[in-house]
Amino acid sequence: MCAVAVFILLASQAQSTWAQPKETLVWLLRDLPPLMIFEGPEKGQGVIDQLLPLLIARMPQYQHTLMRVNRARGLQMLHEPSLTCDAALNWSQERASWMAFSIPVFRAISNGLAVRRVDRQLLTPFIQDGEVDLAALLASGGEKLGIIAERNYGEYLDALLKQAPAHALTLHYGNDALGSLLQMQRLGRLRLLLGYRSEIRYQARQQGIAEDDLQFYPIRGTGKYLSGYIGCTDTPQGRQAIIEINQVLRDLPHERLSQAYAAWLDPDSRSDYLEASRAFFSQQAGP
């Protein structure tokens, strides 16, 4: 009789547990090659495309939903109270005031300047030790810099862009903003473009622009690499999700994500990137 009673009690508890609906976690997807790729022969082969299935498989306590959004809608949803996360974000102090962030997920080569090789001499006065002094370039007022509107380029660059004269910037909106800026550059309507080298290489190829037509320059003061993060809504549920995401991230092999990112770099940059990424995450793991 006691054994039967215990069995009924345990079964009742298990049934109650099973009956509880899982909380829904919405993952925001943005067409952001080479992190996320929505179309074409490389569809689904981006860095975050490969990360999300690993995260989802290790977080069965949630009902996971994938939602495609543009940049503006994604930021709006991260301000809302629903449990929403974006796996391809830069950290900034301003964002950290209203969003919960994970530990670093992957490393990326910092934003730089892309210029057509035929126009590279215009940067000569602003190059120091192979890096462009962007603050001086913007202050000179001689050239317009193409940027994607409302994009976070990292704290250092965002501060420079906010201080730049309005006439020194060409902002482009829309889902294919970078592609449009590259076409403007190709037609000579814009000579300087700010962005990630891997993303510009990918988009240039989609636009039929030969890689040899472009020259890339790092920007003085940015650091060679920056980290990508997962950000979730800053609610009790979002902060709890970040705790659980961090537990998964600590057990994931970062080498796999680093290799996935390195595949999109030019051959000359890959070995240095992989070595730097390995050293960074080894230091993060501690002794």
C-alpha positions as CSV (number, residue, x, y, z in Angstrom):
1,M,0.0,0.0,0.0
2,C,2.8,2.4,0.9
3,A,4.7,1.6,-2.3
4,V,1.5,2.2,-4.3
5,A,0.9,5.5,-2.6
6,V,4.5,6.6,-3.2
7,F,4.2,5.6,-6.9
8,I,0.9,7.6,-7.3
9,L,2.5,10.6,-5.6
10,L,5.6,10.5,-7.9
11,A,3.5,10.0,-10.9
12,S,1.3,12.9,-10.0
13,Q,4.3,15.1,-9.5
14,A,5.8,14.1,-12.8
15,Q,2.5,14.6,-14.6
16,S,2.3,18.1,-13.0
17,T,5.8,18.8,-14.2
18,W,5.1,17.6,-17.7
19,A,1.9,19.6,-17.9
20,Q,3.7,22.9,-17.2
21,P,4.1,24.7,-20.5
22,K,7.6,25.7,-21.5
23,E,8.5,29.4,-21.6
24,T,9.0,30.7,-25.1
25,L,12.4,32.1,-26.0
26,V,12.3,34.2,-29.2
27,W,15.6,34.3,-31.1
28,L,15.9,37.2,-33.5
29,L,17.4,36.5,-36.9
30,R,18.8,39.3,-39.0
31,D,20.3,38.9,-42.5
32,L,23.8,39.7,-41.4
33,P,26.4,37.8,-43.5
34,P,28.7,36.2,-42.7
35,L,27.0,35.8,-39.2
36,M,23.6,34.9,-40.5
37,I,22.8,34.2,-44.2
38,F,19.2,34.0,-45.3
39,E,19.6,33.4,-49.0
40,G,21.9,32.0,-51.7
41,P,24.2,29.0,-51.9
42,E,25.7,29.7,-48.5
43,K,22.3,29.9,-46.8
44,G,22.5,28.8,-43.2
45,Q,26.3,28.6,-43.1
46,G,27.0,31.7,-41.1
47,V,28.7,31.7,-37.7
48,I,25.4,32.3,-35.7
49,D,23.5,30.0,-38.1
50,Q,25.9,27.3,-36.7
51,L,25.7,28.4,-33.1
52,L,22.0,28.6,-32.6
53,P,21.2,24.9,-33.1
54,L,23.9,24.1,-30.5
55,L,22.3,26.5,-28.0
56,I,18.8,25.3,-28.7
57,A,19.7,21.6,-28.3
58,R,21.3,22.3,-24.9
59,M,18.4,24.4,-23.6
60,P,15.4,22.1,-23.8
61,Q,13.7,23.9,-20.9
62,Y,12.5,26.5,-23.4
63,Q,10.2,26.5,-26.4
64,H,12.5,28.1,-28.9
65,T,11.1,30.3,-31.7
66,L,13.1,31.8,-34.6
67,M,11.9,35.2,-35.9
68,R,13.4,37.1,-38.9
69,V,13.5,40.8,-38.3
70,N,15.2,43.9,-39.6
71,R,17.5,46.0,-37.4
72,A,14.9,48.4,-36.2
73,R,12.3,45.8,-35.4
74,G,14.9,43.7,-33.5
75,L,16.0,46.6,-31.3
76,Q,12.3,47.4,-30.6
77,M,11.6,43.9,-29.5
78,L,14.6,43.9,-27.2
79,H,13.0,46.8,-25.4
80,E,9.7,44.9,-24.9
81,P,9.0,42.6,-21.9
82,S,8.7,39.3,-23.9
83,L,11.7,36.9,-23.6
84,T,13.7,37.8,-26.6
85,C,17.4,37.3,-27.5
86,D,19.7,38.3,-30.3
87,A,22.9,36.3,-30.8
88,A,24.9,38.8,-32.9
89,L,25.4,41.9,-30.9
90,N,28.1,44.3,-29.9
91,W,28.3,45.3,-26.3
92,S,28.1,48.9,-25.3
93,Q,27.6,50.7,-22.0
94,E,24.5,52.3,-23.4
95,R,23.0,49.0,-24.5
96,A,24.0,47.4,-21.2
97,S,21.7,49.9,-19.4
98,W,18.6,48.2,-21.0
99,M,19.7,44.8,-22.1
100,A,21.2,41.7,-20.4
101,F,24.4,40.5,-22.1
102,S,26.1,37.1,-22.2
103,I,29.8,36.4,-21.8
104,P,31.7,36.8,-25.2
105,V,30.5,34.3,-27.8
106,F,33.0,34.8,-30.7
107,R,35.7,37.2,-31.8
108,A,35.6,39.3,-34.9
109,I,38.0,41.6,-36.7
110,S,37.1,45.1,-35.9
111,N,35.5,47.5,-38.3
112,G,37.7,49.2,-40.8
113,L,37.6,51.4,-43.8
114,A,37.1,50.1,-47.3
115,V,38.2,52.2,-50.3
116,R,38.6,51.4,-53.9
117,R,42.2,50.8,-54.8
118,V,42.1,53.7,-57.3
119,D,41.1,56.0,-54.5
120,R,43.4,54.8,-51.8
121,Q,45.8,57.8,-52.1
122,L,43.2,60.0,-50.5
123,L,43.9,58.3,-47.2
124,T,47.6,58.8,-47.3
125,P,47.6,61.9,-45.1
126,F,45.7,60.1,-42.4
127,I,47.6,56.8,-42.2
128,Q,49.9,56.2,-39.2
129,D,51.6,52.9,-38.8
130,G,49.2,51.3,-41.3
131,E,46.1,52.5,-39.5
132,V,43.7,55.3,-40.4
133,D,43.2,58.2,-38.0
134,L,39.5,58.4,-38.5
135,A,39.0,61.3,-36.1
136,A,41.3,63.5,-38.2
137,L,39.8,62.2,-41.5
138,L,36.3,63.2,-40.4
139,A,37.4,66.5,-39.0
140,S,39.0,67.4,-42.3
141,G,35.6,67.5,-44.0
142,G,37.2,66.4,-47.3
143,E,35.4,63.1,-47.7
144,K,32.0,61.5,-46.8
145,L,32.0,58.3,-44.9
146,G,29.3,55.7,-45.7
147,I,27.8,54.0,-42.7
148,I,24.7,51.9,-41.9
149,A,22.2,54.0,-40.0
150,E,21.5,52.9,-36.4
151,R,24.2,50.3,-36.5
152,N,26.5,49.9,-33.4
153,Y,30.1,49.9,-34.6
154,G,31.6,49.5,-31.1
155,E,31.9,52.2,-28.4
156,Y,35.1,53.9,-29.7
157,L,33.8,54.3,-33.3
158,D,30.2,55.2,-32.2
159,A,31.7,58.1,-30.1
160,L,33.7,59.3,-33.2
161,L,30.7,59.1,-35.4
162,K,28.5,61.1,-33.0
163,Q,31.1,63.8,-32.9
164,A,31.5,63.9,-36.7
165,P,30.1,66.8,-38.7
166,A,26.7,65.8,-40.2
167,H,28.0,66.5,-43.7
168,A,30.9,64.1,-43.2
169,L,28.6,61.0,-43.0
170,T,26.4,59.3,-45.6
171,L,23.8,57.2,-43.7
172,H,21.9,54.4,-45.5
173,Y,18.8,52.7,-44.1
174,G,17.1,49.5,-45.4
175,N,17.7,45.8,-45.2
176,D,20.4,45.9,-47.9
177,A,22.1,49.1,-46.7
178,L,25.6,47.8,-47.1
179,G,25.0,46.5,-50.6
180,S,23.6,49.9,-51.5
181,L,26.6,51.7,-50.1
182,L,28.9,49.4,-52.0
183,Q,27.1,50.3,-55.2
184,M,27.4,54.0,-54.4
185,Q,31.1,53.5,-53.9
186,R,31.4,51.5,-57.2
187,L,29.7,54.4,-59.1
188,G,32.1,57.0,-57.5
189,R,29.3,58.7,-55.5
190,L,31.0,57.6,-52.2
191,R,34.7,56.8,-51.7
192,L,34.9,55.6,-48.1
193,L,32.9,52.9,-46.4
194,L,32.9,51.7,-42.8
195,G,32.3,48.1,-41.9
196,Y,33.5,44.7,-41.0
197,R,36.0,43.3,-43.6
198,S,34.4,39.9,-43.7
199,E,30.9,41.4,-44.3
200,I,32.2,43.8,-46.9
201,R,34.0,41.0,-48.7
202,Y,30.8,38.9,-48.7
203,Q,28.6,41.7,-49.9
204,A,31.0,42.9,-52.6
205,R,31.0,39.4,-54.0
206,Q,27.2,39.4,-54.1
207,Q,27.4,42.8,-55.9
208,G,29.9,41.5,-58.5
209,I,32.7,43.6,-57.2
210,A,36.1,42.0,-57.4
211,E,37.9,41.7,-54.1
212,D,41.1,43.1,-55.7
213,D,39.1,46.3,-56.4
214,L,39.0,47.1,-52.7
215,Q,41.6,48.0,-50.1
216,F,40.9,47.7,-46.4
217,Y,42.5,49.7,-43.6
218,P,42.2,49.2,-39.8
219,I,41.2,52.3,-37.7
220,R,43.5,53.7,-35.2
221,G,42.3,53.3,-31.6
222,T,39.8,50.5,-32.2
223,G,41.9,47.4,-31.4
224,K,42.3,44.6,-33.9
225,Y,39.5,42.4,-32.6
226,L,36.2,42.8,-30.8
227,S,33.8,40.3,-29.2
228,G,30.3,39.3,-30.3
229,Y,27.7,38.7,-27.6
230,I,24.2,37.4,-27.0
231,G,21.8,40.0,-25.7
232,C,18.4,39.4,-24.1
233,T,15.6,41.6,-22.8
234,D,16.5,43.0,-19.4
235,T,13.7,41.3,-17.4
236,P,13.9,38.6,-14.7
237,Q,13.2,36.0,-17.4
238,G,15.8,37.5,-19.7
239,R,18.5,37.7,-17.0
240,Q,17.8,34.1,-16.1
241,A,18.1,33.1,-19.7
242,I,21.5,34.8,-19.9
243,I,22.6,32.8,-16.8
244,E,21.6,29.5,-18.6
245,I,23.1,30.7,-21.9
246,N,26.4,31.4,-20.2
247,Q,26.5,27.9,-18.8
248,V,26.1,26.5,-22.3
249,L,28.7,28.8,-23.8
250,R,31.3,27.9,-21.2
251,D,31.0,24.2,-22.4
252,L,30.9,24.9,-26.1
253,P,34.1,24.5,-28.1
254,H,35.0,28.1,-29.2
255,E,37.4,26.7,-31.7
256,R,34.4,25.6,-33.8
257,L,32.9,29.1,-34.0
258,S,36.4,30.6,-34.6
259,Q,36.9,28.3,-37.5
260,A,33.4,29.2,-38.8
261,Y,34.3,32.9,-38.7
262,A,37.8,32.4,-40.1
263,A,36.3,30.7,-43.2
264,W,35.0,34.1,-44.3
265,L,38.3,36.0,-43.9
266,D,40.9,36.5,-46.6
267,P,43.6,33.8,-46.4
268,D,46.3,36.2,-45.1
269,S,44.2,37.1,-42.0
270,R,43.0,33.6,-41.0
271,S,46.0,32.3,-39.0
272,D,46.5,35.5,-37.0
273,Y,42.8,35.6,-36.2
274,L,42.6,32.0,-35.1
275,E,45.7,32.4,-32.9
276,A,44.3,35.6,-31.3
277,S,40.9,34.0,-30.8
278,R,42.4,30.9,-29.2
279,A,44.4,33.1,-26.8
280,F,41.5,35.2,-25.9
281,F,39.2,32.4,-24.9
282,S,41.9,30.6,-23.1
283,Q,42.4,33.7,-21.0
284,Q,38.6,33.9,-20.5
285,A,38.5,30.4,-19.2
286,G,41.2,31.1,-16.6
287,P,43.7,28.7,-15.0
